[in-house]
């Protein structure tokens, strides 16, 4: 499991670096540019990733504290695997279908419109995410099932949740890159 944890951490670092190299030097106008009302700006894509990834942190905290209670649906491994794999496929960068996010994961407007500060926040967030992943080994080893931060009736293996997080970042990088291509 240690090699899988290292793989997730390396992929998160790769995602961080590709976001930095692609969007790190943008002006506030470029970062907030929306090519259409229903298309997220680069900053909204980044904010969304921070919001959605952080929504898992309370679950990770409860695991670490020993207070996490597996949801009832977690007793049905075939169902949790199916749900996890379905979500994994839906957030894959290869899935061209546009998805609408739920309100708790909607991007927040970054208050000071400082694109550099947002990138710094993203980098710090990615480090925290990587640190959490490093602490989750014992729960991954025992095949821990967790619920979605958005809905306790949706549960999947912790390992699938981490894979969802990593590939979801790539999906939003691709979306943000398309916006950047329209700016240039």
C-alpha positions as CSV (number, residue, x, y, z in Angstrom):
1,X,0.0,0.0,0.0
2,X,3.0,2.3,0.6
3,X,3.7,2.3,-3.1
4,X,0.1,3.3,-3.9
5,X,0.2,6.1,-1.4
6,X,3.5,7.4,-2.9
7,X,1.9,7.2,-6.3
8,X,-1.0,9.4,-5.3
9,X,1.3,11.8,-3.6
10,X,3.5,12.0,-6.7
11,X,0.5,12.5,-9.0
12,X,-0.8,15.3,-6.7
13,X,2.6,17.0,-6.9
14,X,2.5,16.6,-10.7
15,X,-0.9,18.2,-10.8
16,X,0.3,21.0,-8.6
17,X,3.3,21.7,-10.8
18,X,1.2,21.6,-14.0
19,X,-1.3,24.1,-12.5
20,X,1.6,26.3,-11.4
21,X,3.4,26.3,-14.7
22,X,0.2,26.8,-16.7
23,X,-1.7,29.3,-14.6
24,X,0.9,30.7,-12.1
25,X,1.7,33.9,-13.9
26,X,-1.8,35.0,-15.0
27,X,-3.3,38.4,-14.2
28,X,-6.5,38.6,-12.2
29,X,-8.3,39.4,-15.5
30,X,-7.0,36.3,-17.2
31,X,-7.6,34.1,-14.2
32,X,-11.2,35.2,-13.8
33,X,-12.0,35.3,-17.6
34,X,-15.2,33.4,-18.4
35,X,-15.7,32.6,-22.1
36,X,-19.4,31.9,-21.5
37,X,-21.7,32.3,-18.5
38,X,-21.9,28.5,-18.0
39,X,-18.1,28.0,-18.3
40,X,-16.0,28.2,-15.2
41,X,-13.0,30.5,-15.2
42,X,-9.5,29.2,-14.4
43,X,-9.8,30.6,-10.8
44,X,-13.2,28.9,-10.4
45,X,-11.8,25.6,-11.5
46,X,-9.0,26.0,-8.9
47,X,-11.4,27.1,-6.2
48,X,-13.7,24.1,-6.9
49,X,-10.8,21.7,-6.4
50,X,-9.8,23.3,-3.1
51,X,-13.5,23.2,-1.9
52,X,-14.2,19.6,-3.0
53,X,-10.9,18.2,-1.8
54,X,-11.2,19.9,1.6
55,X,-14.6,18.5,2.0
56,X,-12.9,15.1,2.6
57,X,-10.7,16.4,5.4
58,X,-13.3,16.0,8.2
59,X,-13.7,12.4,7.2
60,X,-10.0,11.8,7.2
61,X,-9.8,13.5,10.6
62,X,-12.5,11.2,12.0
63,X,-10.6,8.2,10.7
64,X,-7.5,9.4,12.4
65,X,-9.3,10.1,15.7
66,X,-11.1,6.7,15.5
67,X,-14.5,8.3,15.6
68,X,-15.5,7.6,12.0
69,X,-18.6,5.4,11.6
70,X,-18.9,3.5,8.4
71,X,-22.2,4.2,6.7
72,X,-24.8,1.3,6.6
73,X,-24.4,1.1,2.8
74,X,-20.7,0.3,3.5
75,X,-21.7,-3.2,4.5
76,X,-22.5,-4.0,0.9
77,X,-19.1,-4.2,-0.9
78,X,-20.5,-4.9,-4.3
79,X,-22.6,-1.7,-4.1
80,X,-19.8,0.5,-2.7
81,X,-17.4,-0.7,-5.5
82,X,-20.1,0.0,-8.1
83,X,-20.8,3.5,-6.7
84,X,-17.1,4.3,-6.5
85,X,-16.3,3.1,-10.0
86,X,-19.3,5.0,-11.4
87,X,-18.1,8.3,-9.8
88,X,-14.5,7.6,-10.9
89,X,-15.7,7.2,-14.5
90,X,-17.8,10.3,-14.4
91,X,-15.0,12.6,-13.2
92,X,-12.4,11.1,-15.5
93,X,-10.7,13.5,-17.8
94,X,-11.7,11.2,-20.7
95,X,-15.4,11.6,-20.0
96,X,-16.5,14.4,-22.3
97,X,-19.9,14.8,-20.6
98,X,-20.2,18.1,-18.7
99,X,-21.3,17.6,-15.1
100,X,-23.1,20.1,-12.9
101,X,-21.5,20.3,-9.4
102,X,-23.6,20.3,-6.3
103,X,-23.9,23.6,-4.3
104,X,-21.6,22.6,-1.5
105,X,-18.8,22.1,-4.0
106,X,-19.4,25.2,-6.1
107,X,-16.4,27.5,-6.3
108,X,-16.3,30.5,-4.0
109,X,-15.4,33.9,-5.4
110,X,-11.9,34.6,-4.3
111,X,-12.3,37.9,-2.3
112,X,-9.1,39.9,-3.2
113,X,-8.9,38.9,-6.9
114,X,-5.2,38.1,-6.4
115,X,-4.4,35.3,-8.9
116,X,-1.0,34.8,-7.2
117,X,-2.6,34.4,-3.7
118,X,-5.1,31.8,-5.1
119,X,-2.2,29.8,-6.6
120,X,-0.4,30.0,-3.2
121,X,-3.6,28.8,-1.5
122,X,-3.8,25.9,-4.0
123,X,-0.2,24.9,-3.5
124,X,-0.7,24.9,0.3
125,X,-3.9,22.9,-0.1
126,X,-2.2,20.3,-2.3
127,X,0.6,19.9,0.4
128,X,-2.1,19.4,3.1
129,X,-3.9,16.8,0.8
130,X,-0.7,15.0,0.3
131,X,0.0,14.9,4.0
132,X,-3.4,13.5,4.7
133,X,-2.9,10.8,2.1
134,X,0.4,9.9,3.9
135,X,-1.6,9.3,7.1
136,X,-4.3,7.1,5.6
137,X,-2.2,4.0,5.2
138,X,-3.7,2.0,8.0
139,X,-7.3,2.7,6.8
140,X,-6.4,1.8,3.2
141,X,-4.8,-1.4,4.4
142,X,-8.1,-2.5,5.9
143,X,-10.2,-1.5,2.9
144,X,-11.9,1.4,4.7
145,X,-15.2,2.4,3.2
146,X,-16.2,6.1,3.5
147,X,-19.2,8.1,2.5
148,X,-19.2,11.0,0.1
149,X,-18.7,14.3,1.8
150,X,-21.8,15.4,-0.1
151,X,-24.1,12.5,0.7
152,X,-23.9,9.9,3.4
153,X,-25.9,7.5,1.3
154,X,-23.1,7.3,-1.3
155,X,-20.2,5.2,-0.1
156,X,-17.1,3.8,-1.7
157,X,-13.7,2.5,-0.7
158,X,-11.2,5.1,0.6
159,X,-8.8,4.0,-2.1
160,X,-11.4,4.9,-4.7
161,X,-12.0,8.3,-3.1
162,X,-8.3,9.1,-3.4
163,X,-8.2,8.1,-7.0
164,X,-11.3,10.2,-7.6
165,X,-9.6,13.2,-6.1
166,X,-6.4,12.8,-8.2
167,X,-8.1,12.3,-11.6
168,X,-10.7,14.9,-10.8
169,X,-7.9,17.4,-10.6
170,X,-6.7,16.5,-14.1
171,X,-10.3,16.9,-15.4
172,X,-10.4,20.5,-14.1
173,X,-6.9,21.2,-15.3
174,X,-8.1,20.3,-18.8
175,X,-11.1,22.5,-18.4
176,X,-9.0,25.4,-17.2
177,X,-6.5,24.9,-20.0
178,X,-9.3,25.2,-22.5
179,X,-10.2,28.6,-21.0
180,X,-6.5,29.6,-21.1
181,X,-6.3,28.6,-24.8
182,X,-9.2,30.9,-25.5
183,X,-7.4,33.8,-23.8
184,X,-4.2,33.4,-25.8
